Amino acid sequence: MRTKRLVMAGVMAMALAGGAGTALALGGGSAQPHVRVAADGTGSATPAAAAAETGPRVVQPYQPVEIGQGAKMGLLPQGRQNYVVAWEDFERSVERAKAYVGDSIRPNSLSGGLQTDGDDALFTGAFRTDTVPARITVRVGSGPEQAAGMLMLPGEPGWGTYYLDAAGAGAPKETTKVTAYGADGAVLAGLSFEPFPAGR
């Protein structure tokens, strides 16, 4: 059974509810539901493609993108930094998300989420930056930086998403750092969070 985890970040906090739940973005105003539907289900643990240092992959609104462990991610033009992560019934998740405002994270910042299922971990989040990141990495403790996949809608939306399939790595037991880099290697935004007990 998939376990939802809570990530406390400097820019926001998200509570991943049990069951086929909804994440709440708390920060920068009133709490608004931001769908990250995580329904119980099984799927192949296919590693997500590593991000190239050329920036996000441009996808169409509502397009389902396989991000590993049977999950699909889709970006919505409605709301602010509004996207879904779904293991089952992707289309229904998107329809529900159309009514939500989204994260509304601060400029030049990142949000972060983590779902675990046994030894498998899936990192997801959004970026909102003045400059489109050339790459985003996830690093646990003193381990290596791992390149995350990135997605963005066409045009200049000013935001996008990232994901990293860490199948078999287990839940992080050390500080996790997410960093967005520009093409020149400059840090555009960063996020770090400490380990926490598994949710139910």
Secondary structure, DSSP 8 states (H G I E B T S, - for coil): --EE--EE-SS-EEEE-SSS--EEEESSSS-EEE-----S------------TT--EE--TT--EEEETTEEEEE-SSSBS-EEEESS-HHHHHHHHTT--B----TTEE--EEEEETTEEEEEEEEE-SS--SEEEEEETTS--EE-EEEE-SS--SEEEEEEEETTS-S--S-EEEEEE-TTS-EEEEEEE-------
